[in-house]
Every structure is written in C-alpha cells, then in structure tokens.
Amino acid sequence: METGQKEMVLASSAGKYREQSPVVALAAHFRCTWTYSLPSDFDKHVAVVPDGCSDIVWSSQGLCVVGPDRTSAFPPLQAGETVIGIRFQPGAAARWLKLSMAEITGETVALSYLWGADGQRLQNRLCEIPSAAGKLALLQSALQQRAADVTPPCLNMRRAFEHLARQSSGGAHMIENLSRTLGYGERTFRRHCLAHFGYGPKTLERIFAISAASWVTED
C-alpha cells in the first residue's frame, strides 16, 4: 500500500518500540512508559493500529494527548526520530484530562490546550532535555505532582476493558452479561464506555479484534 510516493508500513515493523513500567506512584493511573525510534534512513509512512488506549506523547510535534482511535492513525514522524509516551490505564484518562474521551476520539490535542500554562511549561522544559530517558523522567515527575489531585480510575471500567480485550468475538449477549455483572443497565454501560474509552463496548470489542489481527499479520 502507498500514500503519495511513500510505502505504508505498520508501526510494529518500522522501528524499535520499548515499554517500561511507570514509577510506583503512577502505576494506578498509567500502564507503561514507552519509547519508539525510527531508523535514520526511514523513508516510509507509519500506520498505528488502534488499541483502545490513550497516551500523553512527546514528539517533533510537541507534547500532546493522543485520543483513542477508531481506525489506523498516520503520525507525521521524521526519519531518526524518537518518540516518548506514557499510556493511561483503562478508565484513567478522562479524570486526568477532565473531559469525556468521546470528545477527542481520533484526535491529537496539544497538552497546553487541555492544561493551559502548566502544559506549556512542561513542553518547554522537555525541549531543554536531550535524551529520551531524561524526558521520560521529567514527564513522570510532573505527573506525580498532579496525581494527588486526580481521582483514581474507575475500577469497573478497567474490568470492562480487560474483559473485552480477552474476548475474540463475544457478541451482543456477552456485552449484555458484562454490563449486568458490573451493575449497569446497557445504556448506562454504553455511556460510561463513551466517557472513558471514547466509544461504546461493541466498537471497543471490534477494535481489539483489529489490533489482534494486525499482530498475527506481522508474525
């Protein structure tokens, strides 16, 4: 597949991706920190398959929040670039960002737009640090300072996310049973999923199937 004159490749086959656990103080709110590096001679477009997650990301585009995607995203990455990020735990992002995730589904939003001067100051400080490890350390330190004012993630939403991620195709009855198990009516369950994941449970289930298929293809 080609876009313009450049070949399109999946992010999982284009560069080096590494994950680490976040610092203990952030573990309830964030799943992992990560770095993604492209080779210096890279001349293709990168496709990122949706995974139902949201991240705070630093790249050549600045410090941003990447909302949940419905379809593959095509970030404007440069050859030789190293991107860093920290991924929210399921159900955590809405409380950190103080908005419904449905408002930024498929969007990349500057953190300064959401956090104002605090977001801009953090971006300015990140610009001064040359190494990816140093940037991640600063990012986590800044998030730790905010963590005390953020309500812990909704445990039911994390359970729902993990349950749907384990199902290859459960169908409508599985979602009905899951909402009942969590103590929600179907409409209430869908409303909570929209707020915390950016889409309803049926869409989230389909996204997990797409993500799993992309890894099978790569293998």
HELIX and SHEET records of a PDB file:
HELIX    1   1 ALA A   11  ALA A   14  1                                   4    
HELIX    2   2 VAL A   24  LEU A   26  5                                   3    
HELIX    3   3 ALA A   93  LEU A   97  1                                   5    
HELIX    4   4 MET A  101  ILE A  104  5                                   4    
HELIX    5   5 LEU A  111  TRP A  115  1                                   5    
HELIX    6   6 ALA A  117  CYS A  127  1                                  11    
HELIX    7   7 ALA A  132  ALA A  147  1                                  16    
HELIX    8   8 LEU A  155  ARG A  166  1                                  12    
HELIX    9   9 GLY A  171  THR A  181  1                                  11    
HELIX   10  10 GLU A  186  PHE A  197  1                                  12    
HELIX   11  11 PRO A  201  GLU A  218  1                                  18    
SHEET    1   A 3 GLU A   2  THR A   3  0                                        
SHEET    2   A 3 LYS A   6  LEU A  10 -1                                        
SHEET    3   A 3 HIS A  45  ALA A  47  1                                        
SHEET    1   B 6 LYS A  16  GLN A  20  0                                        
SHEET    2   B 6 PHE A  30  SER A  37 -1                                        
SHEET    3   B 6 THR A  82  PHE A  88 -1                                        
SHEET    4   B 6 ASP A  55  SER A  59 -1                                        
SHEET    5   B 6 GLY A  62  VAL A  66 -1                                        
SHEET    6   B 6 THR A 108  ALA A 110 -1                                        
END                                                                             
